[in-house]
Amino acid sequence: MRDEELIVEFALTRLDNPGLELEEVAALLVARVGPETMVELAGQNLADRGELRGALFETAVERVMRVVLALRDAPL
């Protein structure tokens, strides 16, 4: 999943769940994308961190958070 697609999915998930914290929204998104995309997200995150292994779900959620926070903090 490209970062742009991830941001759109995150935004849609957040619209459906406006009262949740960002990490809770990320966890919902990861739970919804299915196992193949979860593995892809986790793999991308581990590659970014230079690690070989980590807990699948938590690592995928971290990837979502990294992309969302990077976009949020990017200069306009």
Contacts in CASP RR format, 6 or more apart in sequence:
PFRMAT RR
TARGET T0000
AUTHOR 0000-0000-0000
METHOD contacts of the structure
MODEL  1
MRDEELIVEFALTRLDNPGLELEEVAALLVARVGPETMVELAGQNLADRG
ELRGALFETAVERVMRVVLALRDAPL
1 9 0 8 1.000
1 33 0 8 1.000
1 37 0 8 1.000
1 40 0 8 1.000
1 41 0 8 1.000
3 67 0 8 1.000
3 71 0 8 1.000
6 29 0 8 1.000
6 41 0 8 1.000
6 64 0 8 1.000
6 67 0 8 1.000
6 68 0 8 1.000
7 67 0 8 1.000
7 68 0 8 1.000
7 71 0 8 1.000
9 29 0 8 1.000
9 32 0 8 1.000
9 33 0 8 1.000
10 25 0 8 1.000
10 26 0 8 1.000
10 29 0 8 1.000
10 64 0 8 1.000
10 67 0 8 1.000
10 68 0 8 1.000
13 25 0 8 1.000
13 28 0 8 1.000
13 29 0 8 1.000
13 32 0 8 1.000
14 20 0 8 1.000
14 22 0 8 1.000
14 25 0 8 1.000
17 24 0 8 1.000
17 25 0 8 1.000
17 28 0 8 1.000
20 28 0 8 1.000
22 65 0 8 1.000
22 68 0 8 1.000
22 69 0 8 1.000
23 61 0 8 1.000
23 65 0 8 1.000
26 61 0 8 1.000
26 64 0 8 1.000
26 65 0 8 1.000
26 68 0 8 1.000
27 57 0 8 1.000
27 61 0 8 1.000
29 64 0 8 1.000
30 38 0 8 1.000
30 41 0 8 1.000
30 57 0 8 1.000
30 60 0 8 1.000
30 61 0 8 1.000
30 64 0 8 1.000
31 57 0 8 1.000
33 41 0 8 1.000
38 56 0 8 1.000
38 57 0 8 1.000
38 60 0 8 1.000
39 56 0 8 1.000
39 60 0 8 1.000
41 59 0 8 1.000
41 60 0 8 1.000
41 63 0 8 1.000
41 64 0 8 1.000
42 54 0 8 1.000
42 56 0 8 1.000
42 57 0 8 1.000
42 59 0 8 1.000
42 60 0 8 1.000
42 63 0 8 1.000
43 59 0 8 1.000
43 63 0 8 1.000
44 63 0 8 1.000
45 59 0 8 1.000
45 60 0 8 1.000
45 62 0 8 1.000
45 63 0 8 1.000
45 66 0 8 1.000
46 52 0 8 1.000
46 53 0 8 1.000
46 54 0 8 1.000
46 59 0 8 1.000
48 63 0 8 1.000
48 66 0 8 1.000
END
